[in-house]
Amino acid sequence: MKKMKRVVLLVLDGTGIGEMSDAAKFGDKGADTLGHVLAQKHPALPNLSALGLGNIRRWKDYEDEEPIGCYGRMAEVSPGKDTTTGHWEMAGLPLKKPFPTYPHGFPPEVIQAFEEETGMKVIGNKPASGTAIIEELGPEHLRTGALIVYTSADSVFQIAAHEGVIPVLTLWDICRRARRILTGDNAVGRVIARPFEGMPGAFVRTDNRRDFSIDPLGPTMLDVLKAAGKDVLGVGKIEDIFNHRGLTKSDHAAGNPACIDSTIEMLKKPGWSGLLFTNLVDTDMKYGHRNDVAGFAACLEEFDRRLPEIIRLLGEDDLLIITADHGCDPAYPTTDHTREYVPLLVWGLGLKEGVDLGTRASFADVSATTLEALGVENKLPGTSFYRDIVEE
């Protein structure tokens, strides 16, 4: 069976494709990120449609009679709906136990330990929208220098600070300290630096965000590929999600345009063989969490316009996979992630066209397929669909 030289895995962060059967348990009944965006704003997505995006749900305006790609959707078996959980599962590491969440804020012992570790006071300590809480507490932070600590429905310990009060490098160090104390029962999925700038009434978050994830709790396809001597290239916050583990090279580009540019530049470089893993965060961070349906639609359009730049760099030994890590429905009443299926689009020169891959039982099928395509043996979970798309 034909083996691939390179696999390009693009994650459209937060671009779910409809509620999972257990969505109600997560408070997400009726969530449908992509469905709502397409219905309300009708973005032009000719290239994604050609790959089969509309065929997944039989969306009339997006369905292609003869798609050039293979298509389907994937269910998440892990008990979560956050970035770390989603990416780990697609890398072959499903979780059996969810990361801890804090709907009422962090317990006193966590805040006390954090204040003692950093020598700084905390304000906030509650679930909140990141933009809303800096508007609420930013002025007090400017007056007192106290750190704004908050969380969300996800397992995150977020620290917001004005760059004029706490330099970015100092904030990152504070986050590393927080990461060290958040262990055991309080081992949150991510500690996130949320720097901002501006004046009261006009605060804006900067691109100096950094995520400090817990170390993967088991082997992932990144580890397997690296051990097999393959190149493992990360773009965007991939290095944060996997705590820098399993990567041979990384570019912490910020924002979709920069991440797409970086992906293209890596594809242009000859001589490497393995995985190129890119997270495109803007759909989630800039638009899903801010209930901005129009912005979400425009972001998808921009990706669609640039998709041919990526595809034209792919040869007969390359495989392209486009998916997502969870939902983040901008038309839903909350600003949180949503428990949804994720889309699955697959393309490669010489591969079968128009194959309906159905509903995959786990995001881990991405890992199984990637490893089989690259000819790397492994014992990670997941069911490969590679044989379904390879011409005999």
ZILINNOR-V539804 format. One line per field, one symbol per residue. ss: DSSP state (H for helix, E for strand, C for the rest). phi: phi as a letter, one per 40 degrees, with the letter a starting at -180 (. if undefined). burial: # if it has 9 or more other C-alpha atoms within 8 Angstrom, else .. A space follows every 10 residues. Layout:
# ZILINNOR-V539804
ss=???
phi=???
burial=???
This chain:
# ZILINNOR-V539804
ss=CCCCCEEEEE EECCCEEEEC CCHHHHCCCC CCHHHHHHHH HCCCCHHHHH HCHHHHHCCC CCCCCCCCCE EEEECCCCCC CCHHHHHHHH CCCCCCCCCC CCCCCCCHHH HHHHHHHHCC CEEEEEECCH HHHHHHHHHH HHHHCCEEEE ECCCCEEEEE EECCCCCHHH HHHHHHHHHH HCCHHHCCCE EEEEEEECCC CCCEECCCCE EEECCCCCCC HHHHHHHCCC EEEEECCHHH HCCCCCCCEE ECCCCHHHHH HHHHHHHHCC CCCEEEEEEE CHHHHHHHCC CCHHHHHHHH HHHHHHHHHH HCCCCCCEEE EEECCCECCC CCCCCCCECE EEEEEEECCC ECCCCEEEEE CCCHHHHHHH HHHCCCCCCC CCCCCHHHHE CC
phi=.dbccbbbbb bcdgccbhdc cbdccbgbcg cadcdccccc bfccbccccc chdcccbfcd cbcbcbccbb aiabcbccca abccdccccc cgbcccbccc bbcbgccdcc ccccccccgb cbbgfacacc ccccccbddc cccbgcccba bacccbbbbb acccbbddcc ccccccccdc ccbgcbccca bbcbcaahbd gacbccccdb bbcccdcacb ccccccccgc cbbbbgcdcc cbfgcgcbaa bccbgddccc dcdccccccc gbaibbbbbb ccdcccbccb fbcccccccc ccccccdccc ccccbcbbbb bbaabibacc ccccbccbcb cbcbbbaacg ccbgcccgcc cadccccccd ccccgbcabc chbcbcccbc cc
burial=..######## ########## ..#..#.#.. ########.. #.#.#.#### ######..#. .###..#### ########## ########## #####...## ###.##...# #.###..... .########. ..###.#### ##..###### ########## ###..###.. ##.######. .##...#### #######... ..#.##.### ####.#..## ######...# ########## #######..# .#####.### .###..#... ...####### ########## ###.###### #.######.# ..##..#### ########## #...###### #########. #####.#..# ########## ####.#...# ##.###..## ..
